[in-house]
Amino acid sequence: MTLVLEAPAHRAVPTARAPAPRRESPGTPETARPAGAPLEDIQARADPRGIAIEQVGVSGLRYPITVLDRAQVRQQTVARITLSVDLPHHFKGTHMSRFLEVLEGHRGEVTLRTIPAILAELRRRLEAERARIEVEFPYFLERVAPVSGARALMDYACSFVGEASATASDFVLGIDVPVSSLCPCSKEISRHGAHNQRGHIRMQVRSVPDEAGAPALIWREELIEVAEACASTPVYPLLKRPDQRHH
């Protein structure tokens, strides 16, 4: 006798499936911002730490500017600019874009005549007590060789620094002037001649306010003349043999 056993057929039983978790994209808040709602100004948040910062801003900015030229009226050059203001203790941060907006508004000229307006606008736009600007740029003058009359451009490293508050302002003009001077030691030990040595005279001049309260204009050419008068001879970018003998 043969006994055959059959296993019961398996039936698929439907099971309840848990809903897939909702995935947030990186940086997406749990509560979506309504369309058209204004963005929160993080810099305007109150800072409870009560710590003021002396200077905040932008630095190392390369920017084309126009400076005053005594002979040519104006000269185009490229400057490296730093703009900064103080940050009051109750502010969380500053608005970096506003520094560039102020500079853009004065693109035509950045000189001692316009710096007071730039500083005043920085203080107003950023609600600061003090504002500061630092500008470094090459300045070119045409120099004429003393004998041959050969002409060529000579560059001078120039700068100016302006700082202003509600009650005071300060403006400093700087320039580096290359010069040549007779070596005093070589002159003492030589019978028939001595060698020259190259150097730089670095000058910084503080401008005093004029009758209207604006900083008095100082020509860079005047500072170059003063520096060269203190040396044995100026430095020329282009010299011919007659000029070298003259030196």
Secondary structure, DSSP 8 states (H G I E B T S, - for coil): -------------------------TT--SS---TT-----GGGSB-TT---EEEEEEEEEEEEEEEEETTTEEEEEEEEEEEEEEE-TTBS---HHHHHHHHHTTTT--STTTHHHHHHHHHHHHT-S-EEEEEEEEEEEEEE-TTT--EEEEEEEEEEEEEE-SS-EEEEEEEEEEEEEE-HHHHHH-SS---EEEEEEEEEEE--B-TTSSB----HHHHHHHHHHTSSEE--S---HHHHHH-
